[in-house]
Amino acid sequence: MPFLIVRLLLLAFLLLLGLLLVQRIMWAWRGARPTNGKRADDTQRSKGQQRAGRKRQEAPQRALWWEVLGVSQEASLEEINRHYRQAIRMYHPDKVAEMAPQIIALAERRTKELNAALSQAKRVRSDAAK
């Protein structure tokens, strides 16, 4: 009976060791060990400073709306709409549905950029009209 318990404990230990080894291999394959969202210098900073630092890092650099739409900064709303429609015809995800996944992803990203640029342009034009 004690021999059976020792064998079961040894088997459980080897299983746990195997799982840890697999986890290490996965970390090495991904390139880094997960950090659970913490950085080394988080202990010296307040929670608000930590959040502000993360937001600053994660925020992608947005292009200016007139550069995205391909118009001048002083363009009229009609010209902005014309350029938007021309670009959306080319990049709409429905137009590239049968193409490669990379092209579909590019079209979706570009469509989001175009929509954001158009809404920002309309906001600027409505503020300028007031």
C-alpha positions as CSV (number, residue, x, y, z in Angstrom):
1,M,0.0,0.0,0.0
2,P,2.7,2.6,0.9
3,F,4.5,1.7,-2.3
4,L,1.4,2.5,-4.4
5,I,1.1,6.0,-2.7
6,V,4.7,6.7,-3.5
7,R,4.2,5.7,-7.1
8,L,1.1,8.0,-7.4
9,L,2.9,10.9,-5.8
10,L,5.9,10.4,-8.2
11,L,3.5,10.2,-11.1
12,A,1.7,13.5,-10.1
13,F,5.1,15.2,-9.6
14,L,6.3,14.1,-13.1
15,L,3.0,15.3,-14.6
16,L,3.3,18.7,-13.0
17,L,6.9,19.0,-14.1
18,G,5.8,18.2,-17.7
19,L,3.1,20.9,-17.6
20,L,5.7,23.5,-16.4
21,L,8.0,22.5,-19.1
22,V,5.3,22.9,-21.7
23,Q,4.5,26.3,-20.3
24,R,8.2,27.4,-20.6
25,I,8.3,26.2,-24.1
26,M,5.2,28.2,-25.0
27,W,6.7,31.3,-23.4
28,A,9.9,30.9,-25.4
29,W,7.9,30.3,-28.6
30,R,5.9,33.5,-28.0
31,G,9.0,35.5,-27.3
32,A,8.4,36.7,-23.8
33,R,6.9,35.6,-20.5
34,P,3.5,37.2,-19.7
35,T,3.7,40.0,-17.3
36,N,0.0,40.2,-16.2
37,G,-0.2,43.8,-17.3
38,K,2.4,45.1,-14.8
39,R,5.7,46.8,-15.5
40,A,8.8,46.9,-13.3
41,D,8.3,50.6,-12.5
42,D,4.6,50.3,-11.7
43,T,5.3,50.1,-7.9
44,Q,6.8,53.7,-7.8
45,R,3.9,55.3,-9.6
46,S,0.3,55.9,-8.6
47,K,-2.6,54.0,-10.3
48,G,-3.6,57.2,-12.2
49,Q,0.0,57.7,-13.5
50,Q,0.1,54.0,-14.5
51,R,-3.1,54.3,-16.5
52,A,-2.0,57.5,-18.2
53,G,1.3,56.0,-19.2
54,R,-0.4,52.9,-20.7
55,K,-2.9,55.1,-22.6
56,R,-0.1,57.2,-24.0
57,Q,1.7,54.0,-25.2
58,E,-1.3,52.3,-26.6
59,A,-2.8,55.2,-28.5
60,P,-1.9,54.8,-32.2
61,Q,-0.8,57.9,-34.1
62,R,-3.8,59.1,-36.1
63,A,-3.3,60.8,-39.4
64,L,-4.9,64.2,-40.1
65,W,-8.3,64.0,-41.6
66,W,-7.4,65.9,-44.8
67,E,-4.4,63.6,-45.4
68,V,-6.5,60.5,-45.0
69,L,-9.1,61.9,-47.4
70,G,-6.5,63.3,-49.8
71,V,-7.8,66.9,-49.8
72,S,-6.5,70.2,-48.8
73,Q,-7.2,71.5,-45.3
74,E,-9.4,74.3,-46.7
75,A,-11.5,71.9,-48.9
76,S,-15.2,72.4,-49.1
77,L,-17.7,69.8,-47.7
78,E,-18.7,68.8,-51.3
79,E,-15.0,68.2,-52.2
80,I,-14.5,66.2,-49.0
81,N,-17.6,64.0,-49.7
82,R,-16.4,63.4,-53.3
83,H,-13.0,62.3,-52.2
84,Y,-14.5,60.1,-49.4
85,R,-16.9,58.4,-51.9
86,Q,-14.1,57.8,-54.4
87,A,-11.9,56.2,-51.7
88,I,-14.6,54.2,-50.1
89,R,-15.5,52.7,-53.5
90,M,-12.0,51.3,-53.7
91,Y,-11.5,50.2,-50.1
92,H,-15.0,49.0,-49.0
93,P,-14.7,45.4,-47.5
94,D,-17.6,44.2,-49.7
95,K,-15.5,45.0,-52.8
96,V,-12.6,42.9,-51.7
97,A,-14.5,40.0,-50.1
98,E,-13.1,37.3,-52.3
99,M,-9.4,38.5,-52.0
100,A,-6.7,37.5,-49.6
101,P,-7.3,37.9,-45.8
102,Q,-4.5,40.5,-45.6
103,I,-6.2,42.7,-48.2
104,I,-9.6,42.3,-46.5
105,A,-8.0,43.4,-43.2
106,L,-6.3,46.4,-44.9
107,A,-9.7,47.4,-46.5
108,E,-11.4,47.2,-43.1
109,R,-8.7,49.3,-41.4
110,R,-8.7,51.8,-44.3
111,T,-12.6,52.0,-44.2
112,K,-12.5,52.8,-40.5
113,E,-9.8,55.5,-41.1
114,L,-11.9,57.0,-43.9
115,N,-15.1,57.0,-41.7
116,A,-13.3,58.6,-38.8
117,A,-11.7,61.2,-41.1
118,L,-15.1,62.1,-42.6
119,S,-16.8,62.5,-39.3
120,Q,-14.0,64.6,-38.0
121,A,-14.1,66.8,-41.2
122,K,-17.8,67.2,-40.8
123,R,-17.4,68.2,-37.2
124,V,-14.7,70.8,-38.1
125,R,-16.8,72.2,-40.9
126,S,-19.9,72.4,-38.7
127,D,-17.9,74.2,-36.0
128,A,-16.4,76.6,-38.6
129,A,-19.9,77.4,-39.9
130,K,-21.1,78.5,-36.4
